[in-house]
Amino acid sequence: MSSRLGVAVMAAALMLYIVVVGWLAVMFLSTGTPVSIGMGVALIVLAPLGLWAMIRELVFGFAADRLGKQLDGEGGMPEAPENLRPSGRLLAEDVGPFVQKYEAEAGAAPGDWRARYRLGVVQEAAGRRKDARGSIREAIRLARTAA
């Protein structure tokens, strides 16, 4: 629950920031000088862009959380090796075989969101954040089409 509270606080802070940026954009535009008009236009473009990014990340986070809870409830989350770093990441010598195992599983079942989600969890534990987000995003897409 504390992570959801953190997300809510950060979303509220971003919304406040967007409102302030919008107000500053209006103030810049009202001065009438070319530089301030340019800054006002830039702020008008950036505020909706920030809002879009926040909404996209919230949708991704809630969908990933929902799938993670479902998979965990089914007992389908990957088993962690005995030895992990204090951060919870895999040890360097365990990364290759562990990730390859779940990559093979996901490759064998390309339409299975559970296999893709497990791969994303393992990639995150291996420190491959970009790959993990891609795998979990694919798992979300597969789960939506399966439903």
C-alpha positions in Angstrom: 0.0 0.0 0.0 2.9 2.4 0.7 3.9 2.2 -3.0 0.4 3.3 -4.1 0.6 6.2 -1.6 4.0 7.1 -3.1 2.5 7.0 -6.6 -0.4 9.2 -5.5 1.9 11.7 -3.9 4.1 11.9 -7.0 1.1 12.2 -9.3 -0.3 15.0 -7.2 3.1 16.8 -7.3 3.3 16.4 -11.0 -0.3 17.7 -11.4 0.6 20.8 -9.3 3.7 21.3 -11.4 1.6 21.1 -14.6 -0.8 23.7 -13.2 2.1 26.0 -12.3 3.7 25.5 -15.7 0.3 26.3 -17.4 0.0 29.5 -15.3 3.6 30.5 -16.2 2.8 29.9 -19.9 -0.1 32.3 -19.7 2.1 34.9 -17.9 4.8 34.6 -20.5 2.4 34.9 -23.3 0.8 38.0 -21.8 4.1 40.0 -21.7 4.2 40.1 -25.5 8.0 40.0 -26.0 9.2 37.5 -28.6 11.3 35.6 -26.1 8.6 35.3 -23.5 6.0 34.3 -26.2 8.4 31.5 -27.3 8.8 30.4 -23.7 5.1 30.4 -23.2 4.5 28.3 -26.3 7.2 25.9 -25.2 5.5 25.5 -21.8 2.1 25.0 -23.4 3.6 22.1 -25.4 5.5 20.6 -22.4 2.6 20.6 -19.9 0.3 18.2 -21.9 3.4 16.1 -22.7 4.1 15.7 -19.0 0.5 14.9 -18.3 0.5 12.3 -21.1 3.7 10.7 -19.8 2.2 10.5 -16.2 -1.0 8.9 -17.4 0.9 6.4 -19.6 3.1 5.4 -16.7 0.2 5.1 -14.3 -1.7 2.9 -16.7 1.4 0.7 -17.2 2.0 0.5 -13.4 -1.5 -0.5 -12.5 -1.8 -3.1 -15.3 1.6 -4.6 -14.4 0.6 -4.7 -10.7 -2.7 -6.4 -11.5 -1.0 -9.0 -13.6 1.7 -9.5 -11.0 -0.9 -10.1 -8.3 -2.8 -12.5 -10.5 0.3 -14.5 -11.4 1.5 -14.5 -7.8 -2.0 -15.7 -6.6 -1.7 -18.6 -9.1 1.8 -19.5 -7.8 3.4 -18.7 -11.1 6.0 -16.2 -10.1 9.7 -17.2 -10.8 11.6 -18.9 -8.0 14.5 -16.7 -6.9 18.0 -18.3 -6.6 19.3 -18.8 -3.1 21.9 -16.2 -3.3 21.0 -12.6 -4.3 22.7 -9.3 -3.9 21.5 -7.2 -0.9 19.5 -5.1 -3.5 17.6 -8.2 -4.5 19.3 -8.4 -7.9 20.8 -11.6 -9.3 24.4 -12.4 -8.8 26.5 -11.9 -12.0 27.2 -15.6 -12.4 23.4 -16.5 -12.1 22.2 -13.9 -14.6 22.9 -15.7 -17.9 21.4 -19.1 -17.2 18.5 -17.7 -15.2 17.5 -15.2 -17.9 18.0 -17.8 -20.7 15.7 -20.3 -19.0 12.8 -17.8 -18.9 13.6 -16.5 -22.4 13.3 -20.0 -23.7 10.0 -20.4 -21.9 8.6 -17.2 -23.3 9.9 -18.1 -26.8 8.2 -21.5 -26.6 4.8 -19.9 -25.7 4.7 -16.6 -27.6 1.0 -16.0 -26.8 1.3 -16.7 -23.1 1.3 -13.5 -21.0 2.4 -15.4 -17.9 5.6 -16.6 -19.5 6.3 -13.1 -20.8 5.6 -11.5 -17.4 7.9 -14.0 -15.7 10.6 -13.1 -18.2 10.1 -9.4 -17.3 10.4 -10.1 -13.6 13.7 -12.1 -14.2 15.1 -9.4 -16.5 14.3 -6.8 -13.8 16.1 -8.9 -11.2 19.1 -9.2 -13.6 19.3 -5.4 -13.9 17.9 -5.2 -17.5 15.3 -2.6 -16.8 14.6 -1.7 -20.5 14.1 -5.3 -21.5 12.0 -6.0 -18.4 9.6 -3.1 -19.2 9.3 -4.3 -22.8 8.5 -7.9 -21.7 6.0 -6.7 -19.1 4.4 -4.3 -21.7 4.1 -7.3 -24.0 2.5 -9.4 -21.2 0.0 -6.6 -20.7 -0.9 -6.6 -24.4 -1.2 -10.4 -24.5 -3.4 -10.4 -21.4 -5.7 -7.8 -22.9 -6.1 -9.8 -26.2 -6.7 -13.1 -24.3 -9.5 -11.6 -22.2 
